[in-house]
């Protein structure tokens, strides 16, 4: 269990030439959390609810100015997530007025800033270099290889290179991956040289986005790893990995695109396979240098053993954490993570014994979403806990590789993982999804325009 923060030990970091962080005045008992939220996150309410339950003061650091920032300066910070060093300077200045006990990033976008700020404030967190390595798929592969862990053959390719020439220098099947994107966006399998060229042509506009040129842009090409896939939710404490949940992914993820659908816990695979998966995840964290905080890892298992696909220094994405309950069933994943970040007790808070799962409702085709009917019927399926659609009608949608969102989430609980999977599939079958079709390219362009407009509102 991490030690409770104290002014003498935990509040006084090394002097980094930017001034010392002032300790919390004696007699001020309430802890303060700096919660980094990208404005498009699904996770804000879950973390805020958890903080309220714990009686923690919260400062929300976000990439968009909040309406109440002027009247409640202790509660809001507007930060440039794209410039972690400058944003960390602002956080340190803020912390001199309002002492901060923990920094938590809800999503990938805030992970680098959280590491940078925590390092400046002397708070427990993985290092900036380790988080940077985890956020870059090429650096991840290099670190795993250097540590002697199994990795596929991999290389980076410049986006402006001639794909026809590269196509004859790689082995097949292979997978093309953007270095820093998540949610399967831009991940494409190619089985032969013509498929590689086609994949490069499809990947180019995804990587360029928002008017960027192809100069200095690269992507990863690696051998395809066959096998069954797992998602691991864990918590690092001084490098030791505590397993919170191991999800099976019962739908095959063989490409050409890699849209995820169902997660079910606990895993139904043999115990020795599960132990090998957890052990490989811990070794992967050590190879990257990750030491403290939440991790969400994706791994595969085949005849050659366990393989790390990626390890993200944050909790599970979207609304999927609602599939997890801890302790007596009233403790959310977010509450567990905040307790850990704040140095509070988490021992004894294990995942509930019931099986649980989530389906990320896939987008069947690119176009404009008109409606999702049958939600009430889906909610009546035995075992279904909740049906939550998250994209309103009228928005442009696209499946991977261009898109990175899901129509919504279905949650289920049951006596066995099989019963949970059956309930999720039955509920999904009751949904009637009406999408006015368009081309994938047109949908991706519309999504980029919507994102740009959202950033400038």
TORTIKOL-523316 format. One record per residue (C-alpha): residue in three letters; residue number from 1; x, y, z. Coordinates in pm, 1 decimal, decimal comma. Layout:
# TORTIKOL-523316
(rec "ala"; NUM; (X; Y; Z))
...
//
This chain:
# TORTIKOL-523316
(rec "unk"; 1; (0,0; 0,0; 0,0))
(rec "unk"; 2; (141,8; 341,1; -87,5))
(rec "unk"; 3; (227,1; 556,2; 209,8))
(rec "unk"; 4; (-9,0; 840,3; 292,4))
(rec "unk"; 5; (126,1; 1173,0; 167,0))
(rec "unk"; 6; (297,5; 1388,4; 425,7))
(rec "unk"; 7; (425,4; 1745,9; 395,5))
(rec "unk"; 8; (774,9; 1644,6; 503,3))
(rec "unk"; 9; (830,1; 1358,1; 260,8))
(rec "unk"; 10; (590,4; 1375,0; -31,4))
(rec "unk"; 11; (519,9; 1744,3; -76,8))
(rec "unk"; 12; (876,7; 1868,0; -132,7))
(rec "unk"; 13; (1019,5; 1759,1; -469,0))
(rec "unk"; 14; (1368,1; 1807,2; -597,7))
(rec "unk"; 15; (1458,8; 2160,8; -694,0))
(rec "unk"; 16; (1440,5; 2166,3; -1073,3))
(rec "unk"; 17; (1535,1; 2527,2; -1119,4))
(rec "unk"; 18; (1174,5; 2646,2; -1133,3))
(rec "unk"; 19; (1111,5; 2713,0; -766,8))
(rec "unk"; 20; (1004,7; 2478,0; -489,9))
(rec "unk"; 21; (653,4; 2354,4; -450,1))
(rec "unk"; 22; (505,4; 2480,3; -125,1))
(rec "unk"; 23; (379,5; 2215,8; 115,1))
(rec "unk"; 24; (18,3; 2208,9; 224,1))
(rec "unk"; 25; (-22,1; 2429,3; 533,5))
(rec "unk"; 26; (-59,4; 2234,3; 855,4))
(rec "unk"; 27; (-417,4; 2189,3; 966,2))
(rec "unk"; 28; (-560,6; 2171,6; 611,4))
(rec "unk"; 29; (-691,1; 1813,4; 591,2))
(rec "unk"; 30; (-874,5; 1804,6; 256,0))
(rec "unk"; 31; (-674,5; 1648,9; -23,5))
(rec "unk"; 32; (-678,2; 1804,7; -369,9))
(rec "unk"; 33; (-683,2; 1613,7; -696,4))
(rec "unk"; 34; (-577,4; 1759,2; -1029,4))
(rec "unk"; 35; (-787,3; 1571,2; -1285,1))
(rec "unk"; 36; (-675,7; 1609,1; -1646,8))
(rec "unk"; 37; (-969,2; 1571,9; -1885,7))
(rec "unk"; 38; (-975,0; 1617,7; -2259,3))
(rec "unk"; 39; (-1297,5; 1794,0; -2353,0))
(rec "unk"; 40; (-1423,9; 1497,0; -2557,7))
(rec "unk"; 41; (-1370,1; 1236,6; -2283,3))
(rec "unk"; 42; (-1641,2; 991,5; -2177,9))
(rec "unk"; 43; (-1490,1; 960,2; -1830,9))
(rec "unk"; 44; (-1541,8; 1298,2; -1665,6))
(rec "unk"; 45; (-1853,9; 1217,8; -1464,4))
(rec "unk"; 46; (-1723,4; 887,5; -1330,6))
(rec "unk"; 47; (-1407,2; 1049,3; -1195,5))
(rec "unk"; 48; (-1593,7; 1349,6; -1054,3))
(rec "unk"; 49; (-1846,3; 1122,2; -882,8))
(rec "unk"; 50; (-1562,8; 920,0; -730,8))
(rec "unk"; 51; (-1390,2; 1233,7; -604,0))
(rec "unk"; 52; (-1713,6; 1358,6; -448,8))
(rec "unk"; 53; (-1764,9; 1024,6; -275,6))
(rec "unk"; 54; (-1413,9; 1045,4; -130,1))
(rec "unk"; 55; (-1460,3; 1406,7; -19,6))
(rec "unk"; 56; (-1167,5; 1525,0; -230,2))
(rec "unk"; 57; (-1130,5; 1877,4; -366,7))
(rec "unk"; 58; (-1100,3; 1861,4; -746,7))
(rec "unk"; 59; (-931,1; 2090,5; -993,3))
(rec "unk"; 60; (-1021,2; 2003,4; -1350,6))
(rec "unk"; 61; (-744,1; 2066,4; -1599,2))
(rec "unk"; 62; (-879,4; 2064,4; -1952,0))
(rec "unk"; 63; (-788,7; 2172,7; -2301,9))
(rec "unk"; 64; (-1085,5; 2409,5; -2322,7))
(rec "unk"; 65; (-1168,7; 2705,1; -2099,8))
(rec "unk"; 66; (-1451,9; 2628,4; -1858,6))
(rec "unk"; 67; (-1743,7; 2865,8; -1804,2))
(rec "unk"; 68; (-1689,3; 2882,4; -1426,6))
(rec "unk"; 69; (-1311,5; 2925,7; -1440,0))
(rec "unk"; 70; (-1325,5; 3297,7; -1355,2))
(rec "unk"; 71; (-1551,1; 3257,5; -1052,3))
(rec "unk"; 72; (-1395,7; 2933,6; -927,2))
(rec "unk"; 73; (-1021,5; 2954,7; -1005,0))
(rec "unk"; 74; (-930,7; 2669,2; -770,3))
(rec "unk"; 75; (-1160,1; 2435,9; -960,4))
(rec "unk"; 76; (-1047,7; 2489,2; -1317,9))
(rec "unk"; 77; (-728,9; 2513,8; -1521,4))
(rec "unk"; 78; (-709,2; 2557,3; -1898,4))
(rec "unk"; 79; (-399,4; 2376,1; -2024,3))
(rec "unk"; 80; (-231,8; 2298,8; -2355,3))
(rec "unk"; 81; (-203,2; 1920,3; -2351,6))
(rec "unk"; 82; (15,5; 1941,2; -2661,9))
(rec "unk"; 83; (288,2; 2132,1; -2472,5))
(rec "unk"; 84; (343,1; 1936,5; -2149,7))
(rec "unk"; 85; (642,1; 2141,1; -2034,1))
(rec "unk"; 86; (461,8; 2475,0; -2055,7))
(rec "unk"; 87; (142,4; 2330,7; -1910,1))
(rec "unk"; 88; (339,7; 2179,5; -1620,9))
(rec "unk"; 89; (479,8; 2526,0; -1547,0))
(rec "unk"; 90; (123,0; 2650,6; -1509,8))
(rec "unk"; 91; (34,4; 2358,2; -1284,0))
(rec "unk"; 92; (332,8; 2423,5; -1057,6))
(rec "unk"; 93; (235,4; 2791,7; -1029,9))
(rec "unk"; 94; (-121,8; 2688,4; -948,9))
(rec "unk"; 95; (-1,6; 2438,3; -687,1))
(rec "unk"; 96; (179,8; 2711,7; -495,2))
(rec "unk"; 97; (-164,2; 2861,1; -424,7))
(rec "unk"; 98; (-366,6; 2541,0; -407,4))
(rec "unk"; 99; (-151,0; 2243,3; -297,9))
(rec "unk"; 100; (-209,2; 1931,0; -508,3))
(rec "unk"; 101; (-190,7; 1577,2; -366,4))
(rec "unk"; 102; (-229,7; 1378,2; -688,8))
(rec "unk"; 103; (-244,0; 1420,8; -1064,3))
(rec "unk"; 104; (-462,3; 1181,5; -1264,5))
(rec "unk"; 105; (-505,8; 1172,7; -1641,7))
(rec "unk"; 106; (-835,5; 1026,0; -1752,6))
(rec "unk"; 107; (-724,4; 955,4; -2110,5))
(rec "unk"; 108; (-422,2; 915,1; -2336,0))
(rec "unk"; 109; (-420,5; 1283,8; -2424,5))
(rec "unk"; 110; (-334,2; 1391,1; -2070,7))
(rec "unk"; 111; (-87,6; 1115,0; -1981,2))
(rec "unk"; 112; (230,4; 1298,5; -2082,1))
(rec "unk"; 113; (121,5; 1614,9; -1902,9))
(rec "unk"; 114; (31,4; 1417,4; -1590,2))
(rec "unk"; 115; (378,0; 1257,5; -1583,8))
(rec "unk"; 116; (549,7; 1592,0; -1641,6))
(rec "unk"; 117; (346,8; 1773,7; -1375,8))
(rec "unk"; 118; (376,6; 1494,9; -1119,8))
(rec "unk"; 119; (753,3; 1491,8; -1167,6))
(rec "unk"; 120; (773,5; 1866,3; -1108,5))
(rec "unk"; 121; (555,5; 1841,1; -797,8))
(rec "unk"; 122; (737,8; 1541,2; -653,9))
(rec "unk"; 123; (428,4; 1321,7; -666,3))
(rec "unk"; 124; (435,8; 947,9; -729,9))
(rec "unk"; 125; (389,2; 874,6; -1098,0))
(rec "unk"; 126; (566,6; 699,9; -1382,7))
(rec "unk"; 127; (842,8; 904,2; -1540,6))
(rec "unk"; 128; (786,7; 1128,3; -1839,5))
(rec "unk"; 129; (1021,5; 913,3; -2047,8))
(rec "unk"; 130; (835,5; 592,9; -1957,6))
(rec "unk"; 131; (495,5; 741,4; -2038,7))
(rec "unk"; 132; (634,7; 879,6; -2364,4))
(rec "unk"; 133; (764,0; 534,6; -2458,7))
(rec "unk"; 134; (426,1; 377,3; -2383,8))
(rec "unk"; 135; (247,8; 640,5; -2591,9))
(rec "unk"; 136; (464,5; 573,7; -2899,8))
(rec "unk"; 137; (415,5; 233,5; -3062,1))
(rec "unk"; 138; (764,1; 231,5; -3216,3))
(rec "unk"; 139; (934,8; 318,0; -2887,7))
(rec "unk"; 140; (723,2; 50,1; -2718,7))
(rec "unk"; 141; (847,7; -214,3; -2961,2))
(rec "unk"; 142; (1207,5; -98,3; -2915,5))
(rec "unk"; 143; (1181,2; -114,7; -2536,0))
(rec "unk"; 144; (1022,6; -460,4; -2538,5))
(rec "unk"; 145; (1287,5; -589,3; -2779,2))
(rec "unk"; 146; (1571,1; -442,8; -2569,2))
(rec "unk"; 147; (1430,9; -618,0; -2262,5))
(rec "unk"; 148; (1429,7; -954,5; -2441,7))
(rec "unk"; 149; (1051,4; -981,1; -2464,3))
(rec "unk"; 150; (893,0; -1141,4; -2771,2))
(rec "unk"; 151; (811,6; -886,7; -3040,1))
(rec "unk"; 152; (718,1; -922,3; -3406,1))
(rec "unk"; 153; (952,2; -797,1; -3675,3))
(rec "unk"; 154; (889,6; -422,4; -3697,4))
(rec "unk"; 155; (1005,4; -108,3; -3874,4))
(rec "unk"; 156; (891,1; 248,6; -3925,8))
(rec "unk"; 157; (797,8; 381,8; -4268,2))
(rec "unk"; 158; (787,3; 745,3; -4373,9))
(rec "unk"; 159; (442,8; 848,9; -4487,8))
(rec "unk"; 160; (582,1; 1026,4; -4792,9))
(rec "unk"; 161; (780,9; 720,5; -4910,1))
(rec "unk"; 162; (672,3; 526,7; -5219,1))
(rec "unk"; 163; (453,1; 242,6; -5087,5))
(rec "unk"; 164; (520,5; 25,5; -5394,5))
(rec "unk"; 165; (890,9; 3,7; -5305,7))
(rec "unk"; 166; (830,8; -60,0; -4936,1))
(rec "unk"; 167; (568,7; -324,3; -5012,1))
(rec "unk"; 168; (834,5; -567,0; -5138,8))
(rec "unk"; 169; (1057,5; -519,3; -4832,5))
(rec "unk"; 170; (812,4; -637,6; -4566,2))
(rec "unk"; 171; (677,9; -982,3; -4483,0))
(rec "unk"; 172; (310,2; -1078,0; -4484,5))
(rec "unk"; 173; (65,8; -1066,8; -4324,5))
(rec "unk"; 174; (164,4; -738,2; -4164,0))
(rec "unk"; 175; (-11,2; -459,5; -3975,7))
(rec "unk"; 176; (25,1; -86,1; -4035,7))
(rec "unk"; 177; (-18,9; 130,5; -3722,5))
(rec "unk"; 178; (-4,8; 502,5; -3649,0))
(rec "unk"; 179; (255,1; 566,4; -3379,8))
(rec "unk"; 180; (30,9; 752,8; -3137,8))
(rec "unk"; 181; (-337,3; 693,8; -3211,6))
(rec "unk"; 182; (-570,1; 477,8; -3003,0))
(rec "unk"; 183; (-902,0; 292,5; -3035,5))
(rec "unk"; 184; (-780,5; 99,9; -3345,4))
(rec "unk"; 185; (-781,2; 416,8; -3553,5))
(rec "unk"; 186; (-558,8; 376,2; -3857,9))
(rec "unk"; 187; (-467,7; 12,9; -3780,5))
(rec "unk"; 188; (-485,8; -192,4; -4102,6))
(rec "unk"; 189; (-376,7; -545,4; -4194,5))
(rec "unk"; 190; (-219,0; -613,4; -4532,7))
(rec "unk"; 191; (-176,0; -964,4; -4673,3))
(rec "unk"; 192; (26,1; -890,8; -4987,7))
(rec "unk"; 193; (201,6; -601,6; -5170,1))
(rec "unk"; 194; (-114,5; -468,8; -5341,1))
(rec "unk"; 195; (-289,2; -474,1; -5002,9))
(rec "unk"; 196; (2,1; -285,5; -4848,7))
(rec "unk"; 197; (-18,0; -13,0; -5111,7))
(rec "unk"; 198; (-393,7; 17,1; -5062,6))
(rec "unk"; 199; (-348,0; 34,9; -4685,3))
(rec "unk"; 200; (-89,3; 313,5; -4720,2))
(rec "unk"; 201; (-328,0; 511,4; -4940,2))
(rec "unk"; 202; (-601,9; 474,1; -4682,5))
(rec "unk"; 203; (-372,0; 556,9; -4392,2))
(rec "unk"; 204; (-234,0; 877,5; -4544,5))
(rec "unk"; 205; (-538,6; 1105,3; -4486,6))
(rec "unk"; 206; (-589,9; 958,7; -4138,4))
(rec "unk"; 207; (-236,4; 1052,3; -4035,0))
(rec "unk"; 208; (-229,8; 1387,6; -4206,9))
(rec "unk"; 209; (-557,0; 1518,4; -4063,8))
(rec "unk"; 210; (-618,3; 1884,2; -3979,6))
(rec "unk"; 211; (-413,1; 2016,3; -4267,6))
(rec "unk"; 212; (-80,2; 1857,4; -4171,0))
(rec "unk"; 213; (161,9; 1755,4; -4444,9))
(rec "unk"; 214; (329,1; 1417,0; -4467,6))
(rec "unk"; 215; (670,3; 1564,3; -4379,9))
(rec "unk"; 216; (828,6; 1379,3; -4085,1))
(rec "unk"; 217; (519,3; 1160,7; -4038,7))
(rec "unk"; 218; (587,0; 791,9; -3988,0))
(rec "unk"; 219; (390,0; 478,8; -3916,4))
(rec "unk"; 220; (478,7; 138,1; -3780,5))
(rec "unk"; 221; (475,8; -180,9; -3986,9))
(rec "unk"; 222; (501,4; -508,1; -3796,4))
(rec "unk"; 223; (429,3; -874,6; -3854,9))
(rec "unk"; 224; (73,6; -974,5; -3770,1))
(rec "unk"; 225; (51,6; -1162,9; -3438,9))
(rec "unk"; 226; (-215,4; -1436,5; -3457,3))
(rec "unk"; 227; (-398,4; -1561,5; -3152,5))
(rec "unk"; 228; (-665,5; -1479,3; -2897,1))
(rec "unk"; 229; (-666,2; -1133,1; -2746,3))
(rec "unk"; 230; (-699,8; -1011,6; -2387,8))
(rec "unk"; 231; (-744,5; -674,5; -2221,3))
(rec "unk"; 232; (-582,1; -632,7; -1882,8))
(rec "unk"; 233; (-670,7; -366,7; -1628,9))
(rec "unk"; 234; (-403,1; -318,7; -1368,3))
(rec "unk"; 235; (-249,7; -88,6; -1111,2))
(rec "unk"; 236; (123,5; -35,8; -1065,0))
(rec "unk"; 237; (273,1; 34,6; -724,3))
(rec "unk"; 238; (651,5; 84,0; -731,5))
(rec "unk"; 239; (668,8; -142,9; -1035,6))
(rec "unk"; 240; (455,7; -424,2; -893,4))
(rec "unk"; 241; (149,9; -497,4; -1106,2))
(rec "unk"; 242; (-177,0; -559,3; -927,0))
(rec "unk"; 243; (-433,2; -728,4; -1151,8))
(rec "unk"; 244; (-771,6; -560,8; -1134,6))
(rec "unk"; 245; (-941,8; -748,8; -1418,5))
(rec "unk"; 246; (-853,1; -970,7; -1712,2))
(rec "unk"; 247; (-1103,3; -950,1; -1997,3))
(rec "unk"; 248; (-1151,5; -1202,6; -2274,9))
(rec "unk"; 249; (-1225,5; -1064,7; -2620,2))
(rec "unk"; 250; (-1440,8; -1343,8; -2764,7))
(rec "unk"; 251; (-1474,2; -1191,7; -3112,2))
(rec "unk"; 252; (-1175,0; -1263,5; -3340,1))
(rec "unk"; 253; (-957,6; -962,6; -3417,7))
(rec "unk"; 254; (-785,3; -1073,0; -3736,2))
(rec "unk"; 255; (-838,2; -767,0; -3955,5))
(rec "unk"; 256; (-827,4; -613,1; -4202,2))
(rec "unk"; 257; (-946,8; -359,1; -3942,4))
(rec "unk"; 258; (-955,9; -404,6; -3567,2))
(rec "unk"; 259; (-1278,3; -270,0; -3421,1))
(rec "unk"; 260; (-1324,0; -410,4; -3073,1))
(rec "unk"; 261; (-1664,8; -520,6; -2951,1))
(rec "unk"; 262; (-1706,9; -745,6; -2645,8))
(rec "unk"; 263; (-1504,0; -759,4; -2323,1))
(rec "unk"; 264; (-1597,8; -1024,0; -2063,1))
(rec "unk"; 265; (-1445,9; -1089,4; -1719,3))
(rec "unk"; 266; (-1331,0; -1304,7; -1557,6))
(rec "unk"; 267; (-1134,7; -1478,9; -1829,5))
(rec "unk"; 268; (-1244,7; -1828,6; -1930,7))
(rec "unk"; 269; (-896,2; -1937,7; -2040,0))
(rec "unk"; 270; (-686,7; -2184,6; -1835,6))
(rec "unk"; 271; (-521,4; -2044,0; -1525,9))
(rec "unk"; 272; (-169,8; -2099,4; -1660,8))
(rec "unk"; 273; (-256,3; -1892,7; -1969,7))
(rec "unk"; 274; (-396,9; -1615,0; -1753,8))
(rec "unk"; 275; (-88,8; -1616,4; -1532,0))
(rec "unk"; 276; (137,0; -1598,1; -1837,7))
(rec "unk"; 277; (-60,8; -1300,8; -1969,6))
(rec "unk"; 278; (-33,9; -1113,9; -1638,4))
(rec "unk"; 279; (336,2; -1195,0; -1605,3))
(rec "unk"; 280; (407,9; -1069,2; -1956,7))
(rec "unk"; 281; (214,2; -749,1; -1888,3))
(rec "unk"; 282; (424,5; -685,1; -1576,6))
(rec "unk"; 283; (744,2; -750,0; -1770,9))
(rec "unk"; 284; (622,7; -512,9; -2040,3))
(rec "unk"; 285; (559,9; -239,6; -1784,4))
(rec "unk"; 286; (911,7; -288,7; -1647,0))
(rec "unk"; 287; (1060,4; -274,4; -1997,7))
(rec "unk"; 288; (889,1; 59,3; -2061,0))
(rec "unk"; 289; (987,3; 192,9; -1719,1))
(rec "unk"; 290; (630,1; 233,7; -1596,5))
(rec "unk"; 291; (627,8; 227,3; -1216,6))
(rec "unk"; 292; (313,0; 378,7; -1071,7))
(rec "unk"; 293; (-51,2; 425,7; -1159,2))
(rec "unk"; 294; (-312,4; 260,2; -1380,2))
(rec "unk"; 295; (-231,6; 57,8; -1689,2))
(rec "unk"; 296; (-454,7; -79,0; -1960,9))
(rec "unk"; 297; (-276,6; -347,4; -2160,6))
(rec "unk"; 298; (-366,6; -539,4; -2474,5))
(rec "unk"; 299; (-199,6; -878,6; -2520,4))
(rec "unk"; 300; (-228,9; -1185,7; -2741,9))
(rec "unk"; 301; (-173,6; -1554,9; -2674,1))
(rec "unk"; 302; (-74,2; -1819,5; -2926,8))
(rec "unk"; 303; (138,7; -2133,3; -2946,1))
(rec "unk"; 304; (451,6; -1925,5; -2884,6))
(rec "unk"; 305; (316,4; -1771,7; -2564,3))
(rec "unk"; 306; (210,2; -1421,2; -2460,7))
(rec "unk"; 307; (276,3; -1109,5; -2666,3))
(rec "unk"; 308; (232,6; -747,6; -2564,2))
(rec "unk"; 309; (42,1; -543,3; -2821,4))
(rec "unk"; 310; (47,4; -221,4; -2621,1))
(rec "unk"; 311; (42,6; -89,1; -2266,9))
(rec "unk"; 312; (-131,0; 241,9; -2200,9))
(rec "unk"; 313; (-57,6; 437,3; -1879,9))
(rec "unk"; 314; (-425,6; 506,9; -1809,3))
(rec "unk"; 315; (-743,8; 321,5; -1727,1))
(rec "unk"; 316; (-976,4; 144,6; -1970,0))
(rec "unk"; 317; (-1130,9; 367,3; -2235,6))
(rec "unk"; 318; (-1479,4; 492,2; -2308,9))
(rec "unk"; 319; (-1746,1; 397,0; -2057,9))
(rec "unk"; 320; (-1608,9; 42,5; -2024,9))
(rec "unk"; 321; (-1511,2; 92,6; -1660,4))
(rec "unk"; 322; (-1882,3; 66,6; -1574,5))
(rec "unk"; 323; (-1842,2; -308,5; -1627,9))
(rec "unk"; 324; (-1615,2; -324,1; -1321,5))
(rec "unk"; 325; (-1712,9; -310,7; -954,1))
(rec "unk"; 326; (-1492,3; -364,6; -653,1))
(rec "unk"; 327; (-1518,8; -441,8; -283,0))
(rec "unk"; 328; (-1880,6; -476,6; -179,6))
(rec "unk"; 329; (-1990,8; -384,1; -531,8))
(rec "unk"; 330; (-2022,2; -10,9; -462,7))
(rec "unk"; 331; (-1663,9; 86,9; -544,7))
(rec "unk"; 332; (-1603,5; 198,3; -902,6))
(rec "unk"; 333; (-1277,2; 162,6; -1090,9))
(rec "unk"; 334; (-1238,1; 540,7; -1077,5))
(rec "unk"; 335; (-1274,7; 545,3; -699,5))
(rec "unk"; 336; (-1012,5; 272,5; -668,8))
(rec "unk"; 337; (-773,4; 468,2; -892,4))
(rec "unk"; 338; (-823,0; 791,8; -699,9))
(rec "unk"; 339; (-766,3; 614,8; -368,5))
(rec "unk"; 340; (-440,8; 476,5; -503,7))
(rec "unk"; 341; (-326,5; 811,4; -645,9))
(rec "unk"; 342; (-401,1; 988,0; -317,2))
(rec "unk"; 343; (-219,9; 729,8; -106,2))
(rec "unk"; 344; (-536,9; 594,8; 51,3))
(rec "unk"; 345; (-601,2; 229,7; 134,5))
(rec "unk"; 346; (-702,0; 0,4; -152,6))
(rec "unk"; 347; (-621,3; -339,7; -4,6))
(rec "unk"; 348; (-924,6; -565,4; 10,9))
(rec "unk"; 349; (-1093,4; -390,4; -280,8))
(rec "unk"; 350; (-1097,7; -678,3; -528,3))
(rec "unk"; 351; (-1321,8; -721,3; -830,4))
(rec "unk"; 352; (-1668,8; -858,0; -758,6))
(rec "unk"; 353; (-1715,8; -1233,3; -797,6))
(rec "unk"; 354; (-1996,0; -1205,4; -1055,0))
(rec "unk"; 355; (-1910,9; -1217,3; -1424,0))
(rec "unk"; 356; (-1950,2; -889,9; -1611,6))
(rec "unk"; 357; (-1894,3; -747,3; -1953,6))
(rec "unk"; 358; (-1939,6; -466,2; -2197,9))
(rec "unk"; 359; (-2011,3; -441,4; -2566,7))
(rec "unk"; 360; (-1884,3; -136,5; -2751,0))
(rec "unk"; 361; (-2163,0; -102,5; -3006,4))
(rec "unk"; 362; (-1989,4; -104,4; -3344,0))
(rec "unk"; 363; (-2059,0; 135,4; -3628,8))
(rec "unk"; 364; (-2166,1; -86,5; -3919,8))
(rec "unk"; 365; (-2095,5; 160,4; -4201,0))
(rec "unk"; 366; (-1978,9; 519,9; -4257,3))
(rec "unk"; 367; (-2240,7; 789,4; -4288,7))
(rec "unk"; 368; (-2477,4; 1009,3; -4090,9))
(rec "unk"; 369; (-2643,3; 849,1; -3788,3))
(rec "unk"; 370; (-3021,3; 889,9; -3811,6))
(rec "unk"; 371; (-3145,1; 673,9; -3523,3))
(rec "unk"; 372; (-3084,0; 375,8; -3297,5))
(rec "unk"; 373; (-3411,6; 195,8; -3230,4))
(rec "unk"; 374; (-3479,3; -97,0; -3000,6))
(rec "unk"; 375; (-3296,9; 34,2; -2693,9))
(rec "unk"; 376; (-3584,2; -47,0; -2457,8))
(rec "unk"; 377; (-3606,8; -400,0; -2596,3))
(rec "unk"; 378; (-3232,5; -443,0; -2554,0))
(rec "unk"; 379; (-3252,1; -324,9; -2192,0))
(rec "unk"; 380; (-3510,8; -593,2; -2116,1))
(rec "unk"; 381; (-3276,7; -879,7; -2209,4))
(rec "unk"; 382; (-3204,0; -1081,7; -1892,9))
(rec "unk"; 383; (-2862,3; -993,5; -1757,1))
(rec "unk"; 384; (-2840,4; -652,3; -1918,9))
(rec "unk"; 385; (-2757,1; -378,2; -1667,5))
(rec "unk"; 386; (-2757,5; -74,5; -1892,1))
(rec "unk"; 387; (-2792,6; 42,1; -2251,1))
(rec "unk"; 388; (-2615,4; 369,6; -2317,2))
(rec "unk"; 389; (-2598,3; 531,3; -2662,5))
(rec "unk"; 390; (-2334,9; 806,3; -2674,3))
(rec "unk"; 391; (-2353,8; 952,2; -3026,2))
(rec "unk"; 392; (-2662,3; 1165,6; -3093,8))
(rec "unk"; 393; (-2850,3; 1143,8; -3424,0))
(rec "unk"; 394; (-2726,4; 1377,7; -3693,8))
(rec "unk"; 395; (-2356,5; 1317,9; -3637,6))
(rec "unk"; 396; (-2125,4; 1169,0; -3897,6))
(rec "unk"; 397; (-1984,6; 832,0; -3796,4))
(rec "unk"; 398; (-1730,4; 589,3; -3936,9))
(rec "unk"; 399; (-1591,8; 253,0; -3823,8))
(rec "unk"; 400; (-1217,2; 194,9; -3802,1))
(rec "unk"; 401; (-976,5; 261,4; -3952,3))
(rec "unk"; 402; (-1108,8; 615,3; -4009,3))
(rec "unk"; 403; (-1326,3; 635,9; -3698,2))
(rec "unk"; 404; (-1239,0; 597,9; -3330,8))
(rec "unk"; 405; (-1578,7; 610,5; -3160,3))
(rec "unk"; 406; (-1857,2; 364,9; -3085,3))
(rec "unk"; 407; (-2231,3; 420,4; -3107,5))
(rec "unk"; 408; (-2265,4; 336,8; -2739,6))
(rec "unk"; 409; (-2216,8; 70,9; -2476,2))
(rec "unk"; 410; (-2411,7; -230,6; -2348,0))
(rec "unk"; 411; (-2338,3; -363,5; -1998,2))
(rec "unk"; 412; (-2425,8; -703,4; -1853,6))
(rec "unk"; 413; (-2374,1; -914,9; -1542,1))
(rec "unk"; 414; (-2438,8; -1280,8; -1480,3))
(rec "unk"; 415; (-2342,7; -1599,8; -1306,5))
(rec "unk"; 416; (-2090,5; -1697,8; -1574,6))
(rec "unk"; 417; (-1888,1; -1522,7; -1847,4))
(rec "unk"; 418; (-2081,7; -1723,6; -2105,3))
(rec "unk"; 419; (-2413,6; -1592,1; -1976,8))
(rec "unk"; 420; (-2279,8; -1237,7; -1994,1))
(rec "unk"; 421; (-2161,5; -1280,2; -2352,4))
(rec "unk"; 422; (-2497,3; -1429,9; -2452,3))
(rec "unk"; 423; (-2685,1; -1136,2; -2298,2))
(rec "unk"; 424; (-2467,7; -880,5; -2475,3))
(rec "unk"; 425; (-2515,5; -1045,4; -2814,1))
(rec "unk"; 426; (-2890,6; -1078,5; -2762,3))
(rec "unk"; 427; (-2922,9; -711,6; -2663,8))
(rec "unk"; 428; (-2719,6; -599,1; -2962,5))
(rec "unk"; 429; (-2942,7; -804,0; -3193,0))
(rec "unk"; 430; (-3242,2; -597,5; -3077,0))
(rec "unk"; 431; (-3087,8; -268,0; -3189,1))
(rec "unk"; 432; (-3187,5; -129,4; -3529,3))
(rec "unk"; 433; (-2921,4; 118,2; -3643,3))
(rec "unk"; 434; (-3015,9; 361,2; -3919,9))
(rec "unk"; 435; (-2715,5; 525,0; -4088,1))
(rec "unk"; 436; (-2747,7; 725,4; -4407,9))
(rec "unk"; 437; (-2449,8; 582,5; -4595,1))
(rec "unk"; 438; (-2159,4; 769,6; -4747,9))
(rec "unk"; 439; (-1804,0; 677,4; -4839,3))
(rec "unk"; 440; (-1546,5; 615,3; -4568,2))
(rec "unk"; 441; (-1337,6; 902,8; -4700,8))
(rec "unk"; 442; (-1630,4; 1146,0; -4691,6))
(rec "unk"; 443; (-1725,5; 1035,2; -4342,3))
(rec "unk"; 444; (-1367,4; 1075,1; -4219,5))
(rec "unk"; 445; (-1347,6; 1425,0; -4369,3))
(rec "unk"; 446; (-1676,0; 1520,7; -4201,9))
(rec "unk"; 447; (-1554,4; 1386,1; -3867,5))
(rec "unk"; 448; (-1237,7; 1596,0; -3898,6))
(rec "unk"; 449; (-1445,4; 1905,3; -3975,7))
(rec "unk"; 450; (-1666,2; 1842,1; -3671,8))
(rec "unk"; 451; (-1358,3; 1799,1; -3452,5))
(rec "unk"; 452; (-1201,1; 2118,8; -3583,2))
(rec "unk"; 453; (-1523,7; 2310,7; -3526,6))
(rec "unk"; 454; (-1547,3; 2171,6; -3172,9))
(rec "unk"; 455; (-1193,3; 2286,2; -3094,6))
(rec "unk"; 456; (-1268,5; 2642,7; -3199,8))
(rec "unk"; 457; (-1603,0; 2685,1; -3024,1))
//
